[in-house]
Amino acid sequence: VASCAILGDDNINWRPSQFGYDLFGCTVDFQFPVIKLLDYKHWLSELEASRNPFATVVMAHLAAVQTRSNRSQRKQSKLNLVRRLYEQGFEREAVVNLLAFIDWMLTLPLDLEREFQREVEQLEAEQRMQYVTSFERIARMEELVEAIKLGLELKFGPEALNLVPEISSLEDVELLRAVRNGIKTATTVDELRQIYQSSTTDNLPEN
């Protein structure tokens, strides 16, 4: 059995390659090779040209480290990675799994996430590909609405379910997530309503 350590931290100098202990006369000394993901920043052109799915994983990690303090740049890096996935022609299952990983690694604030989602939808239309189908989107929204209904009733009582028709009319998955998460901190139903009312008002076209 061979083992190695894959290090995904942001400290270029941290490279442990040995583990051991000595207890009651028993000694263990385990030495192993190290793969430092930060080292791959010098091989970006090779990563971009590679069709190995692990290249995408490494690129997502590097982007997460490099854009930690610049969310706008992170959104662009995330979009570039998604575009590359579509252009590489991976099988659908591989694309869906890698998209989930990219989404997990490169989290965005709600406003930038909405922009990202719109740009991905445009990209899917251009490429004539849609890896997150409309049926999957609808199912995800229905699950969120059910979770919101449960949270409303548990925290505010049955009368809070009067909000459900309004919430069910929302078509933004991220906004529904914000409402679901807002139940934890909202102290009144009106406070919760402000989460989606302020957002939908901001998105109204100007006269």
C-alpha positions as CSV (number, residue, x, y, z in Angstrom):
1,V,0.0,0.0,0.0
2,A,1.4,3.4,-1.0
3,S,0.3,6.7,0.6
4,C,0.8,10.3,-0.1
5,A,-0.4,13.6,1.5
6,I,-2.2,16.1,-0.7
7,L,-1.9,19.5,1.0
8,G,-4.6,22.1,0.2
9,D,-3.5,24.9,2.6
10,D,-2.2,28.3,1.6
11,N,1.2,28.1,3.4
12,I,3.8,27.4,0.7
13,N,6.4,26.4,3.3
14,W,4.3,23.8,5.2
15,R,5.3,20.4,3.9
16,P,5.1,17.7,6.5
17,S,6.3,14.4,5.2
18,Q,6.7,12.3,8.3
19,F,4.5,11.1,11.2
20,G,5.6,9.0,14.1
21,Y,5.3,8.3,17.8
22,D,7.0,6.3,20.5
23,L,4.8,4.6,23.2
24,F,5.7,2.0,25.7
25,G,8.7,0.8,23.7
26,C,6.7,0.7,20.4
27,T,7.9,3.1,17.7
28,V,6.1,4.1,14.5
29,D,7.8,6.1,11.8
30,F,5.7,6.8,8.7
31,Q,7.3,8.8,5.9
32,F,5.3,9.8,2.8
33,P,5.6,11.9,-0.3
34,V,3.8,15.3,-0.4
35,I,1.7,16.9,-3.2
36,K,1.3,20.6,-2.6
37,L,-1.5,22.0,-4.6
38,L,-0.1,25.5,-4.5
39,D,2.9,24.3,-6.5
40,Y,0.6,23.9,-9.5
41,K,0.1,27.6,-9.9
42,H,3.3,27.5,-12.0
43,W,1.7,25.0,-14.3
44,L,-1.6,26.7,-15.1
45,S,-1.2,26.4,-18.9
46,E,-0.7,22.6,-18.5
47,L,-3.7,22.4,-16.2
48,E,-5.9,24.3,-18.6
49,A,-4.9,22.0,-21.5
50,S,-5.4,18.8,-19.5
51,R,-8.6,16.7,-19.8
52,N,-7.9,15.1,-16.5
53,P,-10.8,16.0,-14.1
54,F,-8.3,16.4,-11.3
55,A,-6.9,19.4,-13.2
56,T,-10.2,21.2,-12.7
57,V,-10.1,20.3,-9.0
58,V,-6.7,21.8,-8.7
59,M,-7.6,24.9,-10.6
60,A,-10.7,25.5,-8.4
61,H,-8.5,25.2,-5.3
62,L,-6.0,27.7,-6.7
63,A,-8.7,30.1,-7.6
64,A,-10.2,29.8,-4.1
65,V,-6.9,30.7,-2.6
66,Q,-6.1,33.6,-5.0
67,T,-9.5,35.2,-4.8
68,R,-10.1,35.0,-1.1
69,S,-10.2,38.8,-0.7
70,N,-11.6,39.6,-4.2
71,R,-15.1,38.2,-4.7
72,S,-15.6,39.8,-8.1
73,Q,-12.5,38.1,-9.3
74,R,-13.7,34.9,-7.8
75,K,-17.0,35.1,-9.7
76,Q,-15.0,35.5,-13.0
77,S,-12.7,32.6,-12.1
78,K,-15.7,30.5,-11.3
79,L,-17.3,31.3,-14.6
80,N,-14.1,30.6,-16.5
81,L,-13.9,27.2,-14.9
82,V,-17.5,26.4,-15.8
83,R,-16.9,27.6,-19.4
84,R,-13.8,25.4,-19.6
85,L,-15.9,22.4,-18.4
86,Y,-18.4,22.9,-21.1
87,E,-15.8,23.3,-23.8
88,Q,-13.8,20.2,-22.8
89,G,-16.7,18.0,-23.6
90,F,-16.8,15.9,-20.5
91,E,-19.5,13.3,-19.9
92,R,-22.6,14.8,-18.3
93,E,-22.1,13.0,-14.9
94,A,-18.5,14.3,-14.7
95,V,-19.6,17.8,-15.5
96,V,-22.4,17.8,-12.8
97,N,-20.0,16.4,-10.2
98,L,-17.3,19.0,-11.1
99,L,-19.8,21.8,-11.1
100,A,-20.8,20.8,-7.6
101,F,-17.2,20.9,-6.5
102,I,-16.5,24.3,-8.1
103,D,-19.7,25.7,-6.4
104,W,-18.5,24.4,-3.1
105,M,-14.9,25.7,-3.4
106,L,-15.8,29.1,-4.9
107,T,-18.7,30.4,-2.7
108,L,-20.0,33.9,-3.6
109,P,-22.2,36.4,-1.8
110,L,-25.8,36.4,-2.9
111,D,-25.7,39.3,-5.3
112,L,-22.6,37.9,-7.2
113,E,-24.1,34.4,-7.1
114,R,-27.2,35.7,-8.9
115,E,-24.9,37.3,-11.5
116,F,-23.0,34.1,-11.9
117,Q,-26.2,32.0,-12.3
118,R,-27.4,34.4,-15.0
119,E,-24.1,34.2,-16.9
120,V,-24.1,30.4,-16.6
121,E,-27.6,30.3,-18.1
122,Q,-26.5,32.4,-21.0
123,L,-23.4,30.2,-21.5
124,E,-25.6,27.1,-21.5
125,A,-27.8,28.7,-24.1
126,E,-24.8,29.5,-26.3
127,Q,-23.3,26.0,-25.9
128,R,-26.8,24.4,-26.3
129,M,-26.0,22.5,-23.1
130,Q,-27.9,22.6,-19.8
131,Y,-26.4,20.4,-17.1
132,V,-28.8,21.7,-14.4
133,T,-32.1,21.2,-16.2
134,S,-35.2,23.2,-15.7
135,F,-36.8,20.2,-14.1
136,E,-33.9,19.9,-11.6
137,R,-34.2,23.7,-10.9
138,I,-37.9,23.4,-10.2
139,A,-37.4,20.3,-8.0
140,R,-34.8,22.2,-6.0
141,M,-37.1,25.2,-5.6
142,E,-40.0,23.0,-4.4
143,E,-37.7,21.4,-1.8
144,L,-36.7,24.8,-0.6
145,V,-40.4,26.0,-0.3
146,E,-41.2,22.8,1.7
147,A,-38.3,23.5,4.0
148,I,-39.4,27.1,4.4
149,K,-43.0,26.1,5.2
150,L,-41.8,23.7,7.9
151,G,-39.5,26.4,9.4
152,L,-42.2,29.0,9.4
153,E,-44.7,26.8,11.2
154,L,-42.2,25.6,13.8
155,K,-40.9,29.1,14.6
156,F,-43.8,31.4,14.1
157,G,-46.8,29.1,14.2
158,P,-49.5,28.2,11.6
159,E,-50.4,31.8,10.9
160,A,-47.0,32.3,9.3
161,L,-48.0,30.0,6.5
162,N,-49.9,33.0,5.0
163,L,-46.5,33.9,3.6
164,V,-46.2,30.7,1.5
165,P,-48.1,31.9,-1.6
166,E,-45.7,34.9,-1.8
167,I,-42.7,32.8,-1.2
168,S,-43.8,30.1,-3.7
169,S,-44.0,32.8,-6.4
170,L,-40.2,33.5,-6.1
171,E,-38.2,32.0,-9.0
172,D,-34.7,32.6,-7.7
173,V,-33.2,29.6,-6.0
174,E,-30.6,31.7,-4.1
175,L,-33.3,34.0,-2.8
176,L,-35.3,31.0,-1.6
177,R,-32.2,29.8,0.2
178,A,-31.8,33.3,1.7
179,V,-35.4,33.1,3.0
180,R,-34.8,29.6,4.4
181,N,-31.6,30.7,6.2
182,G,-33.3,33.9,7.4
183,I,-35.8,31.9,9.4
184,K,-33.0,31.2,11.9
185,T,-32.3,34.9,12.7
186,A,-35.6,36.6,11.9
187,T,-37.6,37.6,15.0
188,T,-40.9,38.4,13.3
189,V,-42.7,37.4,10.1
190,D,-42.4,40.9,8.8
191,E,-38.6,40.8,9.2
192,L,-38.5,37.6,7.2
193,R,-40.7,39.2,4.5
194,Q,-38.2,42.0,4.1
195,I,-35.6,39.6,2.8
196,Y,-37.5,38.8,-0.4
197,Q,-39.5,42.0,-0.8
198,S,-36.3,44.2,-0.8
199,S,-34.7,41.9,-3.3
200,T,-37.6,41.8,-5.7
201,T,-38.0,45.5,-5.5
202,D,-34.3,46.0,-6.3
203,N,-34.8,43.9,-9.5
204,L,-37.8,45.9,-10.8
205,P,-37.0,47.7,-14.1
206,E,-36.7,51.5,-14.0
207,N,-39.3,53.6,-15.7
